[in-house]
């Protein structure tokens, strides 16, 4: 039993040391301003939260107002992402108030499955009906 703990301790120390070496190598090279040969991304570290301004960490703009077509695309993308694109289709989208859209989700046979209220910024308002 103690051999197992010693082995796990050594492996843990090696993995932490390896991560430290990787961070040191990354810090030594300036990847945020110049592209590396053969890599399409200007800042490979940006995907891990180490990029500069505007790199991989844009904030949601709650004041942005989307069009009905943009709301349709976002809703379709959400259905695809959740795996419901074979079950539901996006139906009619109406402006229900000055700040929201009413979006119908249709069953495969064309009947209304549910109606959702989305804010003009694409965020849901309340529970589906």
Number of C-alpha atoms within 10 A of each C-alpha: 5 7 8 9 10 11 11 12 12 12 12 12 12 12 12 12 12 12 12 12 12 12 11 11 11 13 10 9 10 12 18 17 11 11 14 14 7 6 9 9 15 15 21 17 16 18 12 10 11 15 18 13 9 9 15 15 14 8 7 8 8 11 8 10 15 16 14 18 10 14 22 18 13 14 18 18 14 13 18 14 10 9 11 13 15 10 13 22 21 20 18 14 19 13 16 13 11 8 11 20 24 17 23 22 23 18 16 13 10 12 12 16 17 14 18 17 23 22 21 22 19 21 12 14 13 9 8 14 9
